[in-house]
Amino acid sequence: MAALLSGGEHPSTGAEVLARALEGLAQEIAIMLTEGVVSAPEDIDLCMILGAGWPFHLGGITPYLDRTGVSVKVNGTLFRP
C-alpha cells in the first residue's frame, strides 16, 4: 500500500486517497438514485451495512457523506436533507 501512495510524480497521502474514494462513492450513489436503480438513500445504507460491512454505528454511508460534507461537495446537495 505504501508503494501505491508514494509512487509517481505526485505521491498521494492516505487522506487524499480516502477523500477520492469517498467522493467517488458519493458520485456513484447520486447516479444510482437519479437513474432509479434504488429508490431511496436508505436502500443504499442498508446494503452497505449488511453487504459491505459499513459500520452500523455510523448510520449508513449517506448520513456519513452528508455529515462530512462530501455529498454537498460532489453533488451540490445532501442525500438526506
N, C-alpha and C positions, 0 to 999 in steps of 0.2 A: 504494500500500500504506500509506503514512503516513496518508493521509486515513482509511483504514479503521480504523486503530488509534487515531487521535486524535479521532474524531467522537463525538457523543452526550454524554450527561450523565456517563457513567462510561467514559472512554477506557481502552483496554486496552494493556498493554505487549506487546512481542514475546514475552516469556516466558509471559505469560498466554495468549496465542493458541496458542503451542506446547503448553502444558500441556493446554488444552481439546482440541486436535487429538489429542494422544496418548491422553487419557482416552477420547475418542470411539472411537479405533481399538481400544483395549483392550475397550471395551464391545461393539463390533461383532464382534470376534474371539471373545469369550466366547459371544455369541449364535450365531455360526456353528458353534462346537464343540458347544454344548448342543443345537442343533436338528439336528445331524448333517449339516450342509451340507458340512463337511470332517471327516475322521476324526481328524486329529492336528494339533497346532500346527506341526509340521514342514511340513505341506502349505501352510499359510499363509505360512510363512517362504520356502519355495521360490517361491511365486507372487509374493511381494513383491520378492524378489531378481531373478527373471527377468523379471517383467512390469512392475513399478513402479519398478525401478531402486534398490531399497533397497540400501545399501552392503553388499557381501558380507562385508567385514571386521568388521561389527558382529554377524554370526552370525544374522541374521534379526530380524524385528520382535519376536517373542515373547520371546527372550532379552533383548533390549534393554528391553522393557517390564518384565520381571522384575528386571533389574539396577537400573533407575531407580526401582523401587517403584511404578510406575503400575499394574501388574496387581493388586497387593495392595490399593492404594488404591481401585480401581474395583470389583474383583471379589471381594476378600477372600482371594484365593489366587494362587499363581504359575501360569503356564501350563505351566512345566516344573519340577516340584518336585525 
